[in-house]
Structures are given as C-alpha cells and as structure tokens.
Amino acid sequence: MSNPDSTTSLAAAVDGGWRVPGIANLHSHAFQRAMAGLAERQTHPEDSFWTWREIMYRFAARMDPDSTYAVATQLYAEMLEAGYTTVCEFHYVHHQPDGRPYADPAAMSKALIAAARDTGIRMTLLPVLYMTGGFDGRELSARQRRFGHGVEDFLRLHEDLRAWQDASLRIGCAFHSLRAVPEAAMREVLAALPTDAPVHIHIAEQVGEVQDSLAVRNARPVEWLLREFPVDRRWTLVHATHLTQEETRGIASSGATVAICPTTEANLGDGLFPLRDYLQAGGRWGIGSDSHVSVSPVEELRWLEYGQRLVTRHRNIAVTAHSPSVGETLLRGVLDSAADATGFGQATDEVLLDAAAPALAGAMADDVVDRWLFAGNRPLVKQVRVAGRTVVSEGRHVEGETIARRYGETLRRLLRD
C-alpha cells in the first residue's frame, strides 16, 4: 500500500459520533442487485460461476431503462447507508434484448447516471466493450448481443457520455475481459481514450478462463496483459483471483489496483485472492460488491481478512509493520487506491458512525475502525455527506421510502413477467 508509515487513526470524534472517510465501491453491476438470492438453488451437481451466468443472462434480458433506474436507485441508496460514497459502475447491458440499440444508444447508461445523481452517490461510469464470446474469437451468443459493440460505436458512446461529466460523475472505460475483447480492439480504444480515463477489466476470475488463455495464447491472462500493455496506476484489475507469484509481484510493481469482491467471489465459488503475498509485494487494492449479494463494505473487508485466516490458520493477516490494526490497514488500503481507480482524486466525503451504538461503547480513536468492521452486524452508519450534501440521516437515505417503494413495484413486475 502506498502509505504504510501512516499511524494516525482514520477515525475522529465529532459531536454525535465517529467520523470516518467514505469508501469507494470499485466494482458494481447494478442490475444484479435485483436477482440477489435468486440463484441459490442447485441447477447442476457442479454449479459454478458458469451455471450462475446462465441465470444472470435470463435476468439481464428483462432489464430496460426504467427498471434499471429503479434497481440502481435502490442499490445506490443501500450503498450510501452502508458507507460507500463512490461507485464504479461496470456497465455492459447497453442495448435492447435482441441486440438492437435503443433510439438513444446511451439510454441504459443515462438511467444509471440519473440514479446516481438522484441518490447523491459519486459515480465512475465504466461503459463496457464486449465483442466476442471467447478467446477463440467466437461470435456473441444470442443472450450476449445486447452487451456488444463495435469499436467505432463504442467510442461514439464514450464520447457522448463524457459530455455528461461533472463534479460527481467520471466516465472511464472497461474491457469486459480478455476473452471478450480482441487485442487489436483494446489497442485501438486505449489510443483513442483521454489519458485521464480510468481503465477497468475483469481478469483471472475463473480457473477456466486461465486454462483457455493458456490454450489459445500460451500465457496466463495477467501474465499476457502485463507483457502486452502498459498497465499502470490508471488500471484496475477486477478479481485477479488466480495468480502465480510472478503475476502477483507484477501487478504490485505496475501500480495498478486490484478490485477484490469477497462476497461475490465466495458466492460464485471463485476462489481466494492471495492477499498476504500481494500486501508483502506492496500491491494496491480496493473492494467491490460486484453482484450485490451483500451491499456492505464491512462484510467485504471482514471476509477479505477472514478468508485469509481460514487458509493460513492464523489471525490478523492484513497488517504491516507500521499498521498493526487490521481494520485501519484495510480501510487505509481502500482509501489509498480510490483516487486512481475512480478518477475523482482525493474525495472528502464523510461517514458518521453512531457513537451511541453498543458496539462502540467506550471506543477510542485507535479501535473504532476495528470495532466497526469486526464487532457484529448491526449497521453503525448514522449520517453520510457526499460533496457537502447530506444523503443519509439517522441511518436511512433521505429519499429511502420513495426509492424502496418504486423498487418493490419494479421487482414484482420483473419477477412476474
């Protein structure tokens, strides 16, 4: 991490609570919040990411701009209530279900922008380039066509969306994965992008992806990316779960951020990121809630640490010589990567934890963050301010009831159709 010598607590006592910095959620597929809990029945004796994906495709086919807006506003309100103040939206559901563009090709993107503005969360919108169905260049399947773009159309969309940027919106770029974007297309897009645009990519999430890459390119995904592209602090590698030691050190040396999504990676049976080795190499990382089976930075950070404890059979893994507190080390890690991963620079959003909560009774500045992350499941966020605007008060989003009512009506319709 970039600032390992910092020993000042990230929590400060203020009237009515403990102030901590807002957290960036580095990986989100907003529409998937509406299917959380609906893929927990066995469909195959060896259920995995790949069988879950079939359920996801069926659900994605039901989404339109109106339902996307309703689901995203509910999700973003939940994020704010949990202490996330920025979201990186990895957005690939662009077109109508049959693959034809909407009359406004940016309609789905603009629904997400409206949801972010109406709830008050900062957004880094990452329109996704998705072109092929595998490393072998096969065409997109019928269910993937609404995700697809040619390079020219994708760059036109990106230019359109950049006109919407303001103090609370950044437009970056995402390549869905190495299997979904040919090398030549990646190079063409990168050459055309503004140099300040963050670049995100799914990579090495699944063992099958690594095996396919080895078969076609004779190189592992991260190995190939680091060799072929100038990966630097502008890049965020999402998941990067299956790494060799050389790849782990290579990402750390590049300055890129890894977006780790522990609850989704656990839910899908993906595997565990090699956190201890990555920390020792000085790697930068953040967290994301991805499929939103959980919308809680507490749970993401807690299970990032707990996963490592389970595989090492030791405690207090995410620490450094200068930062013995697990909670402080984890929180500082996500803060240190946020500026580059989101493109917002040093945001100054504030989260107020409830000092009257039993979990914080008798708390001191140097143990508040540890208590917040490891002392139970009662929500402790009392108030959230983003860019000076109060968006959460007394633990609830200021428009929470209206948002929840619209979401409920939308979800009942999606599940009925």
Secondary structure, DSSP 8 states (H G I E B T S, - for coil): ---TT--S-S-EEETTEEEEE-EEEEEE-GGGGGGTTSS-S-SSTT--HHHHHHHHHHHHTT--HHHHHHHHHHHHHHHHHHTEEEEEEEE---S-TTS---SSTTHHHHHHHHHHHHHT-EEEEEEEE---SSTT-----GGGGGG---HHHHHHHHHHHHTT-BTTEEE-EEE--TTTS-HHHHHHHHHHS-TT--EEEEES-SHHHHHHHHHHHSS-HHHHHHHHS---TTEEEEE--S--HHHHHHHHHHT-EEEE-HHHHHHTT-----HHHHHHTT-EEEE--BT-S---HHHHHHHHHHHHHHHHT-S--S-BTTB--HHHHHHHHHHHHHHHHHS--S---EEEEETTSGGGTT--TTTHHHHHHHS-SS--EEEEEETTEEEEETTEETTHHHHHHHHHHHHHHHHH-
